[in-house]
Each structure stands twice: as C-alpha cells, then as structure tokens.
Amino acid sequence: MTENDSGVIQRIVRAATRIEPNELKATVLSFIFVFILMASYFILRPVRNAMASDWTDTELTLLWIGTFVFSLVAVTIYGAIIPRVRVKHLVAGVYVFFTLTFFAFYLAAMTVEDRGIVNAAYYVWVSVFSLFHVSVFWSFMADIYNRQQAPRLFAFIAAGGSVGAITGPAITVIFAEAVGTYNLLLLSAVMLLVPIPIIATLSRLKVTELGNEDVAADLSEQVRIGKNPFAGFTLLFSTPMLFGIAVFIFLYVSMGTFVYFGLKNLMDVYDEATRERIWALIDLTVNSLAVFTAMFLTGRFVVRFGMPTTLAIVPFCLVAGFLSIAMLPMLAAVVALEIVRRAGNYAVTRPAREMLYTVVNREMRFKSKPVIDIVVYRGGDSLWAVVFTALTTVVGLGMAGVAWVGAALALVWALVGVWLGRKYHRADSVESALPAPE
C-alpha cells in the first residue's frame, strides 16, 4: 500500500468515525477487546435466560437477591485489591479469575448429580460476571482515553460489544445442539484469556500514541488511590455526580426487570429449547440494530445534541413503549420493547453514561464505578423484582397495569438523564472539590 493510499484510508476512517490517525490503533484494539468479552458472555446468556422460566417469580427473586449479595462481596474484595495492584495486572487478573470459575462450573456440571443446584449457582454467577467484566473494561477505557476523546470514540468502541453480542448468540444457536451447552462454556472461558495481551498494549499506547500520560492509568507509587475498600460506597453518597449516575442506573434496572419478568411469564408456555432460541434471536436482533448506530451515529449525536438529549432519548422511547404495552399487552409488544431498550442502551445510553466517568477522579473511577455498575445494579434487580412480584401477586396487576408503572418510571429516568447531561457539560472536573485519598 502506498503512502497516498494510506492517507486516503485514514481520511475516510476519520470522516466516517471521527477517529484521529494517532487514535486508530488503540481504538481498534479496544473494539476487539470488548468484542471478545461480549461474545464470551453472550455464549452464556441464552442458556442462563432459558433456565429462568423453570422457576417461579418468587424463586427467581431469591436468586436475584443472591446475585446482589455475591456482587456486594465481590465488589468489596475488588475494592481492597485495587490500590495494591497495577491497573494492567488488575484488569487481566479479573478475566483470569472468571476463566477459572467457568472451568470449575464445567467440572461441576460433569460430576454433580443434582443439576438444579448447579443451574442455580450458574445463573447467579453468570449474572455477577455479566456486570463485573464490563464495568472493569469501561473503568480501564476511562483511564486510557481523555475527556475530549471519549465522546468521539466510546460509541465506536461500544459497537465492538454489539458485534460480540451478535457473534456469541449466533455461536449458541448454531452449535449448542451439536457441541453441547457445557462445551460452549469451556469455549467462553478460554475466550476471556484472549484480551490479556491487548491490555498490556493499550497501557503502552496510552502514553506513546494517545498522549494521555496525565490521565494516570497506572496505580503506581506516584498516583495511588485510597486503600479503604469501602471508599467506593462513601464517595457514592457524598458526590452528587456519582449519586445521580447511581439513580440513573437504578431506574434503568427497573425497565429491564419489568420487561424481563414479563417475557419470562409470557414464555412459560414454551419448552426450554424454544425459549433459548427466542432469547438468542432477541440478542441477535438487538445487537444487529446497535452496531451501525454505535459505530457511525452516536458520537456525532453526542457532539451535535449534547449529553442531556443523548441520555434522555432512550428513556423517552421507553415511555412510549410501555404505554403501547398498556394498550396491547401481548408477547410481540414486550419483545419489541426489550429490543428497543437493549439496542438503545448498547448504542446510545451505555456509551454516553461511560463518558460521565471521564470527569471524575481515579478513586471514583475504580472504586465507585464498580459499586454503581454492580452493587447498585444488582440491588436494583432485587428490589424491582420484589416490586414486580408484589404488583402481580399482591396487587393483582396484569401486564397492562405493570406497563403503566413502567411508563412513569421511564419518565423519571429521562429527567435524571437530562440532569446528569447538564452536570457533565458544566463540569471541567470534580476532582478539585474532593478530599485527598486516605
């Protein structure tokens, strides 16, 4: 390839994606990184979701409470480890750890006679993994790229997750019957080891090509965060920006819980194989819609319309979606809402909310972010599961009645998004207002 050709390609890439030449290598590696993570998870997800219809609302709620408890313990341990390990070793260590746990599940499935216990443990642990691996990834991204780069690059990088989320369920749909569910579990575990060399390369490119040495991605002697393992919790309640993000996540979770339980109940008439295919096809549809939007449109949308509109647009769409279900409570309508909710989250809401962490300090980024992404998320899961069960079994609401409640929550969610977006634009940085780490 001639230098002329290379220049033309770079201009095309820059025009299509707003990626600068010095950012291209790091962005592509980040794209591949999250692609592998999400492909690995989405091999596991349809199997986990198919199990849910075998349990009652009460049994599933108990499993969600168990997930919250395990998440709380995991985040506390993670908070204690953070200041003692360099970032690239910390991030790599998380994925090695999960790889080992999935190997253990494979061995348990092959040797334990009571498959019900294994299935319940698998459901809880995959639910913990589903948030932990992504939270760690985005914490790493927020320390690799600066605030000016994030609006242009994060949506493109997030598209890698959507491509992975297409690949994962496609592998499950095509190979599950021939290969077997638990052999796919082994494949998923091995895939988690692939990003380890990428982590080291990105840590180097951050300084050499991105010029972001001031972002301080290394938790070395020069820049350490506090050693208090509970600092993430205290900072959450003492910092308005973080508390707002937590409320935003908490309300987002209510949307997912209401739709998830609705789908679970509407699909109980199908056998497990059919349910697994339906969930896998939903995953494929969601991520197919998300890819193009995230790669080529979201970054431009943020720059053109700003963060308040970006954070509020999907919640407003869900207000309309829940109102539609209130009028026509049927499976197809709930499936459509699930597709809109998740595709909008992957393509728009998730990249935008990850940009919020570029204006906070390192202790917030590495300690409070997992608390929000995992503990608040799973705590919300548990609480909203109880609320859904109470609405359907105690109050006696059907899907239409629950949809009216969902519409009201979605409206509040949108308003919180507008507030966060405005605060983001006002904040050059909140670090100067914070006390020094302990």
N, C-alpha and C positions, 0 to 999 in steps of 0.2 A: 504494500500500500504506500503510495507516495505521500509526501508531506501535505500536498494540496488536498488529496482525498481525505486525509485525517482531519484537516481543518474544516472541510465541508461537513464531515460526520459530526464533528464537535459542535458546529453551528446549528445543525439540525437537532441534535440532542438538546442543546441549550434552548432553542426556540420551542421545542415540544415539551420540555420538562422543567426548564429554568435551573438546570444543574450546571454550575460553572465547571470548566475543564479540570481545575485542581480538586474538585469535589467528586468527580465521576467515579474514581476507583473506590473510594470509601463508601459512596452511596450504593454502588453495585454490590459490594461485599455485605453491606448492611441489609440490602434487599435479599441476598442469598441466605444470610443468617436467619432472618425472620421467616423466610420461605421454608427452611428446613425445620425450624421449631414448630410452625403451624401445620406442616404436612405430618409431622410426627404426632402431634396432638389429635389431628382430625382423622387419623387412622383409629385412634382410641375412642373418639367421641361418639360415633354412631352406636358402637357396642354398649357404651355406658348408658346412652339415652334409651336404647331398646329395653334395657333392664327395668327402667322406671315404671313402665306400665304393669309390671308384675307386683308392684307394691301399692298399698292404699295411700291416700293423701296423708294420713297420719304417719304411716311408716316412712314415707318419703320425707316428710317434715323432720322426723327424728334423724334421718340420715343427713339432712341439710344442717341440722344443729350439730351433729357430729363433725361435719365438714368445717363448720365455724370454729369448733373447739380445737381441732387439729391445725387449722390455719393460724389461730391465735398463738398456739405453742410454737409453730414453725417460724412465724414472724419474730417472736421474742428471741428465739435461738439465733436467727439470722441477724437480728439487731446486735446481739452480743458478739458475733463473729466479725461483723463489718469493719470495725476500727483496727482489727488485728491482721487483716489480710489485704494485699494489694488488689485493686479492682479486677485486673485481668484474671488473677487467680481465683478471686471470689466468684466471678461470673462463671468461669469454667467449672469451678467446683460444684456449683448448683446443678449444672447439667450432668456432670458425672454422678452426683448423688442420685438424681432421679433415674438415671440409667440403671444403677444398681438396684433401686427399688422395683423397677419394672421387671428386671431379671428375677427378683425374688417372687413377684406375683406369678410369673410364668412357672417357676418351680412349685409354688403352692397349688396352682391350678392342676398341675400334673400329679400331685401327691395327696392333696387333702380330699377326703371323701365328701364332706359337706360343702358342696359348691355354693350354697346360699350364703355362707359366711364369707367365702372368697369374693363372691359377687358384691356383697355389701361393702366390704373393705375396698375392693377395686373402685366402686362407684365413688366412695368418699375420697380416696387418694387421687384419682384422676381429676376430681373436682378441685382439690388443693393445687395440683400440678397445673391445671388449666389457667389459673391466675398467676401463680408464682413465676412460671417460666417467662411469661410475657412481661410482668412487672419488672423483673430483673433485666430483661432485654431493653425496655424503654428507659430504665434508670441509666443503663450503660449508654444508650443513644443520647440522652440529655447531657451526659458528661463528655461525649465525643464532639457534638455539634453545638455551636453557639446560638444565641437568640435570633440573630439575623438569618442564619441558615435554616433553622427549624421550620419556619412557615413554608419555605420553598421545597425542603427535602423530606420532611417527615411523612407527608401523604404518599409520596412516591415509594419511600421505604415501606410504609404500611401496606402498599399494594403487594409487596412480596409475601406478606402474611396471607393476603387473599388468594394469591396464586397457590401458596402452600395449602390453604384450606380447600382449594379445588382438588389438588393432587391427592391429599390424604383420603377424603371420602371416595374418590374415584378408585384408589387402590383397594379400599374396603369393599366397594360394590363389585369390582371385577374379580378380586382374588379371595374374598372371605370364605366362600364355599369350597374352593379348591384347596386353598392353603390351610385354612383353619384360623379361627379368631386368635388363639393364643400364639400361633406362629407369627401372626401380624404384630402381636405385642412385642416379640423379640425384635422385629424389624424396626418398630418405632423406637425401642430402647437404643439400638445401635445408631440410629439417625441422630440422636441427641449428642453424640460424640463428635459429629462432623464439624460443628461450629467452633470447636476449641482453637484450631489454628487461625480461624478468622478473627477471633477475639484478640489474639496477640498482634495480628497485622493491623487491625483497626486502632489499637492503642498506639502503634508506631505512626500510622498515617495521620492521626490526630495532631501530632506535633510537626511532622515533616511536610505534609501537603495541605492540611486544613488550616494550619497555623493557629491552633486553639490551645496552645500550652497554658494560657491563662484560665481555661475552664477547669484545669486541675483534675484530671481523671484519675490520678494515682493517689491512693490514700497513704502516702509516704510520710516520713517524719516532717517534711516541710508543711504539708497540709493534712492534718488529721481531723476527723470528725469526733464528736464526743463518744466516750466509752460507755455511757449509760445505755443499756439495752432497751430501756423504756422511753428514751428520748423521743422516738417517733410518735408515741402516744401523747406526750405532753406538748410537743410542738403542734400537733394537730389541733388541740383545743386552745392554744394560745396565739395562733396565727390565722387571721381572717381568710387569707387566700386559701390555705390548706383546708380550713373548715368548710369553706364554700365548695371546694373540689369534692370533699367527703360527702356533703349533702347532694351534690350533683350525681355522684356515683350511687349513693343510697337510693335516689329517686329513679335512676336508670335501672337499678336492680329490680325495683318494683314492676317495671314494664316487663322485664324478662321473666320474672316469677309468675306473673299473672298469665302471660302467654304460654309459658312452658307447662304450667298445670292445666291450662285449658286444652292444649294439644294432647297432653298425657291422657286426660279423661276422655277426650273425643276419639282417641286411637285405641281405647281398651277393647274395642270390638275386633281388632285385627290380631293376627298371630305375630309372634316376635320377629320372624323373618320379614314380614311385610312392614312392620313398624321400623325395623332397622333400615330398610330400603327407603321409606318415606323420609326419615331423618337424614339419611345420606343425600337424597335428592334435594332436600331443603338446603343442606350445606353447599351442594354444588351450585344451585341457583343463586344463593346469597352471594357467594364469592365470585361467581362469574359477573354478576352485576357490579360488585365492588371494585374489581380490578381496574377497569378503564377509568372510572371516576377518580379513584385514588391516584392513579399514575399521572393523569393529564389534566384534571379539572380542579381537584380540591385545593392544591397550592395556589392556583390562580384565584379561586373563590375566596380564600382567606385574605389574600392581598387586596382583592377588589372590594369585598364587602365587609371585611373586618371580623374579629373574633366573636362579638356579640351575636351577629347573624349566623355565623358558622356553628356556634354551639347551640343555638336555639332552633335551627331549621328542622332537624330530625325530630325533636320533641313535639314541635307543632304538627308535623306529619302524623305522629302517633296520636295526637288529639283527634285528628280526622279519622284515623284508622279505628280507634276504639269506638267512636260514635257510629261508624259504619257497622261494627260488630253488634253494637247495642240494637241496631235496627234489623240486622240479619245475622243472628248467632249460629253460624254453621262452620264446619271444618275448613272449607276452602277460604273463608274470610279470615279465620285465625291464622292459617298457613300464610296467607298474603301479608298479614300484619307482621308475622315473625320474619318474613323475608325483608320487608321494608325496615323493620327495626334493626336487624343484624347487618344488612347491607349498608344502611346509613351509618351505623356505628363504625364498621370497618373502614368505610371510605371517607367519612367526614368527622363524626364525633370523636372517635378514638384518636386520630392524629391531632385534632385540634386540642383535645384536653392534655395530650402529652406535651404540647408546646407550652402549656402553662408552667411546667416544671423547669423551663429554661430561665425563669425569672426568680427562682428561689435558690437558697444556698445549698451546699453539699449535704449537710446533715438532713435537711428536709428531703432532698432528692433520694438519698439512700436509706434513710430510716423512716420518714413519714410516708413516703410513697408506697412502700410495701404494706404499711398499716392500712392505708386508704384502699389500695388495689385489692388487698386480700382479706384483711380483717373486717373492714367496713363492708366490703362487697359480700363476704360470706355471712357476716352478721345480718346484713340486709336480706340476704337469701332466707335465713332462718326466720327473721321477723315477718317478712312478707309472705312466707309460706304459711305461717300461723294465721296471718290476716286472711289469706285466701281461703284456708280451711275453715276459719270462723265464718267468713262471708257465705260460704257454700253450705256448710253443715249446721251452723248455729242460726245464722240469719236466714238461710234458705234461699240465697240468691242463685239464679242460674247464670249462664254465660253472659246474657244480655245485661243483667244487673251488675255483674263484676266489671263489664266493659264501661259502664258509666263511671264507676270508681276509678278505673284506669285512665279515662279521659281527663278527669280532674287532676290526678297525679301528674299526668303528662304536661298539663298546662303549668303546674308549679315548677316542674323540671325545666321547662322552656324559660321561665322567668329567672331561675337560678343561673341558667346558661348565659342569659343576657348580662346579668350582674357580673359574672366571672369574666366575660369577654371585655367588659368595660374596665374592670380592675386590671386586667392584663395590659391593656393599652395605656393605662395610667402609670404602670409600674416600670421604671427603668430597672429596679432591683429592690427586693425587700431585705436583702442581706444586711444592709447598714443598720436596720432597725432591730436586729436580733442580738441577743447576748452571745458572748463567746461560748463555744462548746465547752462542756465540762471536762 
